[in-house]
């Protein structure tokens, strides 16, 4: 049985992708303003925490974490993480046109390969199906989880 995603779930995946991409870009921009931070000069780290770009990036990454947790509550990690890989394109575009970074042909090729791999994941189910008898026969949640792990391990043997 294939799971279909509701529009709200697509929006959560979009939020995961955009908040991570924008947050990382904002952090990069802020840290270029702050300068080098090292263990010998931890005061610079406090200075970085007062930079508006760094704070904005941290807030975006908090939004990423919240939306990521939400997505993981209804889908497998092996679906959520690759389905947000288009964020690499967003980061590359923001880096090139906003941060004015040079992106080599090799990096563009790598980004393209990653995004193409998303197509393989997008065709699969968002949640692993377990037979009802596997979970119903277990006396506890731990046994149910252990049984699910064993069945996943033996599925590859068949």
C-alpha positions in Angstrom: 0.0 0.0 0.0 1.5 3.3 -1.1 1.0 6.3 1.2 -0.1 9.5 -0.4 1.0 12.8 1.1 -1.6 15.5 1.9 -0.9 19.1 1.0 -0.1 19.9 4.6 2.6 17.2 4.6 4.1 18.6 1.4 4.2 22.0 3.1 6.0 20.5 6.1 8.6 19.0 3.7 8.9 22.3 1.9 9.4 24.0 5.3 12.1 21.5 6.2 13.9 22.2 2.9 13.6 26.0 2.9 14.3 26.7 6.6 17.5 24.5 6.5 18.7 26.2 3.3 17.9 29.8 4.3 19.2 29.2 7.9 22.6 27.8 6.7 22.9 30.7 4.2 22.2 33.3 6.9 24.7 31.7 9.2 27.3 31.7 6.5 26.7 35.4 5.7 26.8 36.3 9.4 30.0 34.4 10.1 31.8 36.1 7.2 31.0 39.4 9.0 32.1 38.1 12.4 35.3 36.6 11.2 37.3 33.6 12.4 36.3 31.9 15.6 38.7 29.6 17.4 39.0 27.9 20.8 41.7 30.5 21.7 39.3 33.4 21.1 35.9 32.3 22.4 34.9 35.9 22.9 34.3 36.0 19.1 31.7 33.3 19.6 29.8 35.6 21.9 30.2 38.4 19.3 28.8 36.0 16.7 25.7 35.4 18.9 25.0 39.2 18.7 25.1 39.3 14.9 21.6 39.8 13.4 22.4 37.4 10.5 23.6 34.7 12.8 20.6 35.0 15.1 18.3 34.9 12.1 20.0 31.8 10.8 19.7 30.2 14.2 16.0 31.0 14.3 15.5 29.5 10.8 17.3 26.4 11.9 15.0 26.1 14.9 12.2 26.2 12.5 13.9 23.5 10.5 14.2 21.4 13.6 10.6 21.8 14.5 9.4 21.0 10.9 11.9 18.1 10.7 10.5 16.5 13.9 7.0 17.0 12.5 7.9 15.2 9.3 9.6 12.3 11.2 6.5 11.8 13.2 4.6 10.6 10.2 7.3 9.3 7.8 10.5 7.3 7.8 13.9 9.0 8.0 14.8 7.3 4.7 11.9 9.2 3.1 12.2 12.6 4.9 15.9 13.2 4.5 16.2 12.5 0.8 12.9 14.2 0.0 14.3 17.5 1.2 17.5 17.2 -1.0 16.2 19.9 -3.3 17.5 22.2 -0.6 21.0 21.6 -2.0 19.8 23.5 -5.1 18.4 26.3 -3.0 21.6 26.6 -1.0 23.7 26.6 -4.2 21.4 29.3 -5.8 21.5 31.5 -2.6 25.2 31.0 -2.3 25.8 32.0 -6.0 23.4 34.9 -6.3 23.3 36.3 -2.7 26.7 35.4 -1.2 28.4 35.7 -4.6 30.3 32.4 -4.2 31.8 30.6 -7.1 30.3 27.2 -7.7 32.4 24.8 -9.8 31.0 22.5 -12.5 31.8 19.6 -10.3 29.7 20.9 -7.4 26.8 21.5 -9.8 27.2 17.9 -11.1 27.2 16.6 -7.5 24.1 18.6 -6.7 22.4 17.3 -9.8 23.2 13.7 -8.9 21.8 14.1 -5.4 18.6 15.6 -6.7 18.2 12.9 -9.3 18.5 10.3 -6.5 15.5 11.9 -4.9 13.4 10.5 -7.7 14.1 6.9 -6.5 13.0 7.8 -3.0 9.9 9.8 -4.1 8.4 6.7 -5.7 8.6 4.6 -2.5 6.3 4.7 0.5 6.7 7.4 3.1 6.2 4.9 5.9 7.4 1.3 6.2 4.4 -1.1 6.4 4.5 -3.8 9.1 2.1 -6.8 9.1 -0.5 -6.4 11.9 0.3 -9.9 13.3 3.9 -8.9 13.9 2.9 -6.1 16.2 -0.3 -7.6 17.7 1.4 -10.8 18.8 4.0 -8.9 20.9 3.5 -8.6 24.6 5.1 -5.2 24.9 6.2 -2.2 22.8 9.8 -3.4 23.1 9.0 -6.8 21.7 7.0 -5.1 18.9 10.0 -3.0 18.0 12.3 -5.9 18.2 10.1 -7.9 15.9 9.9 -5.1 13.4 13.6 -4.9 13.4 14.0 -8.6 12.9 11.5 -8.7 10.1 13.3 -5.8 8.3 16.6 -7.7 8.7 15.1 -10.9 7.2 13.3 -9.1 4.4 16.6 -8.5 2.6 17.4 -12.2 2.9 14.4 -13.5 1.0 
